[in-house]
Structure formats: C-alpha cells, structure tokens
Amino acid sequence: MGLNKWENVLHAEKSLMGKTLNNPVFDIHYIAREAGADTRRGEPLAYALILTIEAHKHSDLYNEILDAYPVLAKIQPMVSLPVRV
C-alpha cells in the first residue's frame, strides 16, 4: 500500500451522568499500520481528538475544564465561519 492513506475515522457517542464521574480521563493512542496490519515500524504521527461535551447546569463549562486541566490549550481558530442557528 502507498503512503499517505488514511483509514476510517471512528465516531462514537456516549451519554454519562456527571455526578457518576470522578476525575474523568480520555486516553487515545495511535496504532501504526502497514498494508492494513499493525506494525511497530510506524513513525510518530501528530493527531488530535475532538470532543463535544454538554453539561446544561454549567454555563461556563469551557473555562471550568481549562482551569481544571492546565495541559489543555484554548482553541485558536484559523478561519471564521458563519454560525447557523
């Protein structure tokens, strides 16, 4: 197989009650592939995880999360898009 071929992106949805979570984390990792199979020869790959979190009782959830987890960085948009409501 040639280089620069992307595999399918996984999508999932999960609803949880906030009061049942204690110091929640979400771990992600990259599995290198060669010809569709796992390989240990993969090179490091920069990637991102995008989450949508809703908590109706937290009007300032975005800043609460940034304050609780200083390793996270604020998103710096590169372009402006119209928001449809």
N, C-alpha and C positions, 0 to 999 in steps of 0.2 A: 504494500500500500504506500501511496505517496505521502509526503509531509503536508502539514497544514490541514489535515482532515479532522473536522470536529465531529464528535459523537453527539448523540441526542442529549439535550439538556433535560434534567429531571425536574418535574414540577410536583408539588405536594401541598396539601392544606391540612392544618391541624388546629382544632379549637381546644383551648385549655382554660380552666378557671385560674385566674391569677393567684388566688389565695392558696392554691394547692402547690405553687412553685416556691422553692427555697433556693436562692442563688442559682437561677437557671443559666445554662450554657448551651451553645450550639456549636458542635465541633464539625469541621469539614476537612476533607483531605483529598488530595489529587492522586489518582491511580494512573500511572503511566501505562500506555497501551502501545503495542506493536503488532500490526496486522490483525487488530481486533482482540488480541490477547494481552493479559497482564505482562509487564516486563519490569525488570529492575534497572534497566539501562536508560530510563527516561531522564530528560533534563528538567531542571526546575522550571516551573510554569507559574506566572503571575495570574491570579484569578480572583474573582470577587463573589460574594454571596449577597443577594438582595432579598430582604425580608420586608413584609408588610405586617405591622403589629397594630392592633386596635385595642384600646382599653378605654371604654366610654367614660369611666369615672376619673380618668387622668387627663385633664385638659392640657397639661404641659408635658406629656409623656416623652416627647423627643428630648427635651433638655434634662428630664429626670434620668433617662438612660445614659446620656452623655456624661452627666455628673457621676453616676454610679460606676461607669466603666471608662476610665480615662484613656484606655488604649484605643478607643474608637475615635474616629475623626469626623468632623462635620462634613457633609457632602458639599462640594463646591461645583455647582452646575456650570457646564461649559457653554450651554446654549439656553435660550429662553423659548418655551413652548406655550401656546395658549392653553389655558385650563378650561375644559368644558364641564359645566355643572348641570 
